[in-house]
Amino acid sequence: MGALQPMHLIVVLVIILLIFGPGKLPELGRAVGDGMRELKKATSGDANAAPAAPAAVSAMVAAQTLCPACAKATPAGQPFCGHCGGRLAPQAA
């Protein structure tokens, strides 16, 4: 007898329904689907993928600030550093 018999699958699905509840099942299914899609994309070995455009890279660098405490790059607009937790200077509007 195989391990994935219909009765086994029904029991597993009932347990999942009890743990996550009916409201979270669509969200859980979407997350599993997105994860599988990303896994397929990563394992397909797409060597022809174009690197990021220089304009996009410079825009990402411009959207970062340096933390005065640890000198690590932090996304602009955040009040605290993600590395050391230090308070960042307020951004001028």
C-alpha atoms as one frame of an Amber mdcrd trajectory, in Angstrom:
protein
   0.000   0.000   0.000   1.235   3.479  -0.861   1.818   6.251   1.637  -0.491
   8.745  -0.114  -3.811   6.982   0.021  -6.968   9.108  -0.266  -7.863   8.637
   3.406  -4.401   9.831   4.472  -4.729  12.945   2.320  -8.166  13.699   3.785
  -6.789  13.421   7.337  -3.875  15.732   6.498  -6.232  18.293   4.915  -8.541
  18.230   7.962  -5.567  18.802  10.277  -4.385  21.728   8.128  -7.895  23.185
   8.188  -8.022  22.902  11.985  -4.591  24.511  12.445  -4.879  27.421  10.011
  -8.629  27.932   9.880 -10.746  28.589   6.789  -9.818  32.290   6.624  -6.078
  31.637   6.244  -6.266  28.838   3.670  -6.338  31.082   0.558  -3.404  33.069
   1.921  -1.508  29.855   2.718  -2.196  28.441  -0.748  -1.035  31.651  -2.397
   2.190  31.597  -0.365   2.865  27.964  -1.281   2.219  28.700  -4.964   4.506
  31.735  -4.926   7.214  29.694  -3.239   6.955  26.902  -5.796   7.040  29.446
  -8.633  10.191  31.060  -7.210  11.773  27.628  -6.725  11.087  26.686 -10.348
  12.492  29.994 -11.537  15.639  29.580  -9.421  16.259  25.973 -10.440  15.611
  26.517 -14.144  19.109  28.007 -14.439  18.097  31.014 -16.492  21.635  32.123
 -17.426  20.264  34.631 -19.952  18.739  36.821 -17.246  19.781  40.413 -17.760
  21.566  42.151 -14.892  19.971  45.181 -13.303  20.173  48.301 -15.426  22.681
  50.921 -14.253  19.899  53.495 -13.801  17.965  51.106 -11.560  21.080  50.351
  -9.504  21.880  54.040  -9.038  18.261  54.699  -8.001  18.508  51.956  -5.360
  21.792  53.378  -4.044  20.333  56.901  -3.967  17.387  55.635  -1.904  19.725
  54.594   0.922  21.303  56.543   3.753  24.272  55.716   5.950  23.761  55.079
   9.638  25.808  57.545  11.714  26.486  54.883  14.383  27.590  51.854  12.334
  28.012  53.375   8.825  25.860  50.674   7.214  23.575  51.487   4.267  19.930
  51.705   5.338  16.830  52.275   3.172  15.857  55.938   3.111  12.895  57.026
   5.204  13.390  54.605   8.084  13.678  56.125  11.572  16.047  53.418  12.894
  19.006  51.478  11.491  18.225  47.862  10.608  21.720  46.732  11.618  22.454
  48.407  14.968  19.067  49.917  15.907  20.483  53.432  16.188  18.254  56.432
  15.469  18.769  57.868  11.991  18.701  61.579  11.277  15.264  62.802  10.118
  14.991  63.267   6.364  14.655  66.827   5.053  11.503  67.244   2.969
